[in-house]
């Protein structure tokens, strides 16, 4: 007698953490959008964008490209949430192009500000802030692109890289200057990492390696950039940039 054994194939439902990912990363993207809007509302978004009284065309282009990055971040997270990974991957090429353009524009805009504010004693020291923002953003984006086939790593590095350039918006929040400035803005920007750590513990019961090393890298650069900006070497470097660009 021949006995036929029929094995049923069990198809597990999506892991709970995958379902939670949709809400968490989309929520973080919208939170970042809100932070950026509040920071630049008065001088850019609510000032008519193209009619906003910005110093020059370079600053306009810089603002437009960085805004496109935030909007693309939201679009990409929503596409993943909707299961349209195919479109997500196609738009990833646009994201890669933006990510390559942003460091160049950021440095050019920082040099432009350095020249325009040459009379301010703090201009050369402050030049370290946007410079180190890009020094954080670029490697994080590089590794996010390298690990694009590993979604858990990719999405975390993209999020941390975006947080790395968020302090420009946070520093411009409409809060009284008597107790708001660069350092409180740095701490507030760093606080955007806290939900990611909490989500890792909640969803995978540990801190993801990308979360840990990406956050440590960003925080390390935030901690050293202030002291570096006060050194004579940095002041001389900034002065040389100022003279060459002026």
LOVEX-264246 format. One record per residue (C-alpha): residue number from 0; x, y, z. Coordinates in steps of 0.25 Angstrom, whole numbers, always signed. Each point is the difference from the previous one (the first is absolute). Layout:
<atoms>
+-----+-------+-------+-------+
|   n |  east | north |    up |
+-----+-------+-------+-------+
| NUM |     X |     Y |     Z |
...
+-----+-------+-------+-------+
</atoms>
This chain:
<atoms>
+-----+-------+-------+-------+
|   n |  east | north |    up |
+-----+-------+-------+-------+
|   0 |    +0 |    +0 |    +0 |
|   1 |    +5 |   +13 |    -4 |
|   2 |    -2 |   +11 |   +10 |
|   3 |    +1 |   +15 |    -5 |
|   4 |    +4 |   +10 |   +11 |
|   5 |    -5 |   +14 |    -3 |
|   6 |    +7 |   +10 |    +7 |
|   7 |    -7 |   +14 |    +2 |
|   8 |    +9 |   +12 |    -2 |
|   9 |    -1 |   +10 |   +11 |
|  10 |    +1 |   +14 |    -4 |
|  11 |    +2 |    +8 |   +12 |
|  12 |    -6 |   +14 |    +1 |
|  13 |    +9 |   +12 |    +0 |
|  14 |    +8 |    +2 |   +12 |
|  15 |    -6 |    +9 |   +10 |
|  16 |   +13 |    +9 |    -1 |
|  17 |    -2 |    +1 |   -15 |
|  18 |   -14 |    +6 |    +2 |
|  19 |    +5 |    +9 |   +11 |
|  20 |   +11 |    +5 |    -9 |
|  21 |   -10 |    +6 |    -9 |
|  22 |    -6 |    +9 |   +10 |
|  23 |   +13 |    +3 |    +7 |
|  24 |    +9 |    +5 |   -12 |
|  25 |   -12 |    +7 |    -6 |
|  26 |    -3 |    +7 |   +13 |
|  27 |   +15 |    +4 |    +1 |
|  28 |    +0 |    +5 |   -14 |
|  29 |   -12 |    +9 |    +3 |
|  30 |    +6 |    +5 |   +13 |
|  31 |   +13 |    +4 |    -7 |
|  32 |    -9 |    +7 |   -10 |
|  33 |    -7 |    +8 |   +11 |
|  34 |   +13 |    +3 |    +6 |
|  35 |    +6 |    +6 |   -13 |
|  36 |   -13 |    +7 |    -3 |
|  37 |    +0 |    +7 |   +14 |
|  38 |   +14 |    +4 |    -2 |
|  39 |    +0 |    +6 |   -14 |
|  40 |   -15 |    +4 |    +0 |
|  41 |    +2 |   +15 |    +2 |
|  42 |   +12 |    +2 |    -9 |
|  43 |    -3 |   -10 |   -11 |
|  44 |   -13 |    -8 |    -1 |
|  45 |   -10 |   +10 |    +5 |
|  46 |    +8 |   +11 |    -7 |
|  47 |    -4 |    -5 |   -13 |
|  48 |   +12 |    -9 |    -3 |
|  49 |    +4 |    +5 |   -13 |
|  50 |    -3 |   +14 |    +4 |
|  51 |    +7 |    -2 |   +14 |
|  52 |   +10 |   +11 |    +3 |
|  53 |   +12 |    -9 |    +0 |
|  54 |   +14 |    +6 |    -2 |
|  55 |    +3 |    -6 |   -14 |
|  56 |    -4 |   -11 |   -10 |
|  57 |    +9 |   -10 |    +6 |
|  58 |    -7 |    +0 |   +13 |
|  59 |   -13 |    -1 |    -7 |
|  60 |    +5 |   -13 |    -8 |
|  61 |    +6 |    -5 |   +13 |
|  62 |   -14 |    +1 |    +7 |
|  63 |    -7 |    -6 |   -11 |
|  64 |    +9 |   -12 |    -1 |
|  65 |    +0 |    -3 |   +15 |
|  66 |   -16 |    +2 |    +0 |
|  67 |    +0 |   -10 |   -11 |
|  68 |    +8 |   -10 |    +8 |
|  69 |   -10 |    +1 |   +12 |
|  70 |   -12 |    -2 |   -10 |
|  71 |    +6 |   -12 |    -6 |
|  72 |    +3 |    -6 |   +14 |
|  73 |   -15 |    +1 |    +2 |
|  74 |    -4 |    -5 |   -13 |
|  75 |   +10 |   -12 |    +1 |
|  76 |    -5 |    -4 |   +14 |
|  77 |   -15 |    +1 |    -5 |
|  78 |    +3 |    -9 |   -12 |
|  79 |    +7 |   -11 |    +8 |
|  80 |   -12 |    +1 |   +10 |
|  81 |    -9 |    -2 |   -12 |
|  82 |    +8 |   -12 |    -5 |
|  83 |    +5 |    +8 |   -13 |
|  84 |   +14 |    -4 |    +2 |
|  85 |    +2 |    +0 |   -15 |
|  86 |    -3 |   +15 |    -1 |
|  87 |    +8 |    +2 |   +12 |
|  88 |   +12 |    -6 |    -6 |
|  89 |    -1 |    +9 |   -13 |
|  90 |    -2 |   +12 |    +8 |
|  91 |   +13 |    -4 |    +8 |
|  92 |    +8 |    +4 |   -12 |
|  93 |    -6 |   +14 |    +1 |
|  94 |    +4 |    -1 |   +15 |
|  95 |   +14 |    -4 |    -3 |
|  96 |    +1 |   +12 |   -10 |
|  97 |    -5 |   +10 |   +11 |
|  98 |    +9 |    -7 |   +10 |
|  99 |   +12 |    +3 |    -9 |
| 100 |    -4 |   +14 |    -3 |
| 101 |    -3 |    +4 |   +15 |
| 102 |   +14 |    +0 |    +6 |
| 103 |    +5 |    +9 |   -12 |
| 104 |   -11 |   +10 |    +2 |
| 105 |    +1 |    +0 |   +15 |
| 106 |   +15 |    +3 |    +0 |
| 107 |    -2 |   +11 |   -11 |
| 108 |   -11 |    +6 |    +8 |
| 109 |    +8 |    -1 |   +13 |
| 110 |   +12 |    +7 |    -7 |
| 111 |   -10 |   +11 |    -6 |
| 112 |    -5 |    +2 |   +15 |
| 113 |   +14 |    +1 |    +5 |
| 114 |    +4 |   +11 |   -10 |
| 115 |   -13 |    +8 |    +2 |
| 116 |    +2 |    -1 |   +15 |
| 117 |   +15 |    +3 |    +0 |
| 118 |    -2 |   +12 |    +9 |
| 119 |    -6 |    -9 |   +11 |
| 120 |   +11 |    -5 |   +10 |
| 121 |    -7 |   -14 |    +1 |
| 122 |    -2 |    -2 |   -15 |
| 123 |   +13 |    -8 |    -1 |
| 124 |    -3 |    -9 |   +12 |
| 125 |   -14 |    -2 |    -5 |
| 126 |    +5 |    -5 |   -13 |
| 127 |    +3 |   -13 |    +6 |
| 128 |   -15 |    -3 |    +3 |
| 129 |    -5 |    -2 |   -14 |
| 130 |   +14 |    -6 |    -4 |
| 131 |    -2 |   -11 |   +10 |
| 132 |   -14 |    -2 |    -3 |
| 133 |    +4 |    -4 |   -14 |
| 134 |   +11 |    -8 |    +6 |
| 135 |   -10 |    -8 |    +7 |
| 136 |   -11 |    +0 |   -11 |
| 137 |    +9 |    -5 |   -11 |
| 138 |    +6 |   -13 |    +6 |
| 139 |   -14 |    -4 |    +6 |
| 140 |    -6 |    +1 |   -14 |
| 141 |   +11 |    -7 |    -6 |
| 142 |    -2 |   -12 |    +9 |
| 143 |   -15 |    +1 |    -1 |
| 144 |    +2 |    -1 |   -15 |
| 145 |   +10 |   -12 |    +1 |
| 146 |   -10 |    -7 |    +9 |
| 147 |   -12 |    +3 |    -8 |
| 148 |    -3 |   -15 |    -2 |
| 149 |    -1 |    -1 |   +16 |
| 150 |   -13 |    +8 |    +3 |
| 151 |    +2 |    +0 |   +15 |
| 152 |   +14 |    +6 |    -1 |
| 153 |    -3 |    +9 |   -12 |
| 154 |   -12 |    +7 |    +6 |
| 155 |    +7 |    +3 |   +13 |
| 156 |   +12 |    +6 |    -6 |
| 157 |    -9 |    +9 |    -9 |
| 158 |    -8 |    +5 |   +12 |
| 159 |   +13 |    +3 |    +8 |
| 160 |    +7 |    +7 |   -12 |
| 161 |   -13 |    +9 |    -1 |
| 162 |    +1 |    +3 |   +15 |
| 163 |   +15 |    +4 |    -3 |
| 164 |    -5 |   +12 |    -8 |
| 165 |   -12 |    +3 |    +8 |
| 166 |    +7 |   +10 |   +10 |
| 167 |    -1 |   +11 |   -10 |
| 168 |   -15 |    +0 |    +1 |
| 169 |    +0 |    -3 |   +15 |
| 170 |    +9 |   +12 |    +3 |
| 171 |   -10 |    +9 |    -8 |
| 172 |   -12 |    -4 |    +8 |
| 173 |    -8 |   +12 |    +5 |
| 174 |    +5 |    -1 |   +14 |
| 175 |    +5 |   +12 |    +8 |
| 176 |   +15 |    +2 |    -1 |
| 177 |    +2 |    +2 |   +14 |
| 178 |    +0 |   -15 |    +2 |
| 179 |    +1 |    -6 |   -14 |
| 180 |   +12 |    -1 |    -8 |
| 181 |   +10 |   -10 |    -7 |
| 182 |    +2 |    -9 |   +12 |
| 183 |   -15 |    -1 |    +4 |
| 184 |    -2 |    -3 |   -15 |
| 185 |   +11 |   -11 |    +0 |
| 186 |    -7 |    -7 |   +12 |
| 187 |   -13 |    +1 |    -6 |
| 188 |    +5 |    -5 |   -13 |
| 189 |    +6 |   -12 |    +7 |
| 190 |   -13 |    -2 |    +7 |
| 191 |    -6 |    -5 |   -13 |
| 192 |    +9 |   -12 |    +1 |
| 193 |    -7 |    -4 |   +13 |
| 194 |   -13 |    -6 |    -7 |
| 195 |    +9 |    -8 |    -9 |
| 196 |    +7 |    -7 |   +12 |
| 197 |   -13 |    -2 |    +7 |
| 198 |    -6 |    -6 |   -13 |
| 199 |   +11 |    -9 |    -1 |
| 200 |    -2 |    -5 |   +14 |
| 201 |   -15 |    -2 |    -2 |
| 202 |    +1 |    -6 |   -14 |
| 203 |   +12 |    -9 |    +0 |
| 204 |    +4 |    +0 |   +15 |
| 205 |   +13 |    +6 |    -2 |
| 206 |    +7 |   +12 |    -6 |
| 207 |    +3 |    -2 |   -15 |
| 208 |   +14 |    +1 |    -4 |
| 209 |    -3 |   +11 |   -10 |
| 210 |    -7 |    +8 |   +11 |
| 211 |   +11 |    -2 |    +9 |
| 212 |   +12 |    +3 |    -8 |
| 213 |    -7 |   +11 |    -9 |
| 214 |    -5 |    +7 |   +12 |
| 215 |   +14 |    -1 |    +7 |
| 216 |    +7 |    +6 |   -12 |
| 217 |   -10 |   +11 |    -1 |
| 218 |    +1 |    +4 |   +15 |
| 219 |   +15 |    -1 |    +0 |
| 220 |    +1 |   +10 |   -12 |
| 221 |   -10 |    +9 |    +8 |
| 222 |    +9 |    +0 |   +12 |
| 223 |   +13 |    +3 |    -7 |
| 224 |    -4 |   +10 |   -10 |
| 225 |    -2 |   +11 |   +10 |
| 226 |   +14 |    -1 |    +6 |
| 227 |    +6 |    -2 |   -13 |
| 228 |    -6 |   +13 |    -5 |
| 229 |    +7 |    +8 |   +11 |
| 230 |   +14 |    -5 |    -4 |
| 231 |   +10 |    +9 |    -7 |
| 232 |    +1 |   -11 |   -11 |
| 233 |   -15 |    +1 |    -3 |
| 234 |    +0 |   +15 |    +1 |
| 235 |   +12 |    +1 |   -10 |
| 236 |    -7 |   -10 |    -9 |
| 237 |   -13 |    +8 |    +0 |
| 238 |    +7 |   +13 |    -2 |
| 239 |    +7 |    -7 |   -12 |
| 240 |   -13 |    -4 |    -6 |
| 241 |    -6 |   +14 |    +3 |
| 242 |   +11 |    +7 |    -7 |
| 243 |    +0 |   -10 |   -12 |
| 244 |   -15 |    +1 |    -2 |
| 245 |    -1 |   +15 |    +3 |
+-----+-------+-------+-------+
</atoms>
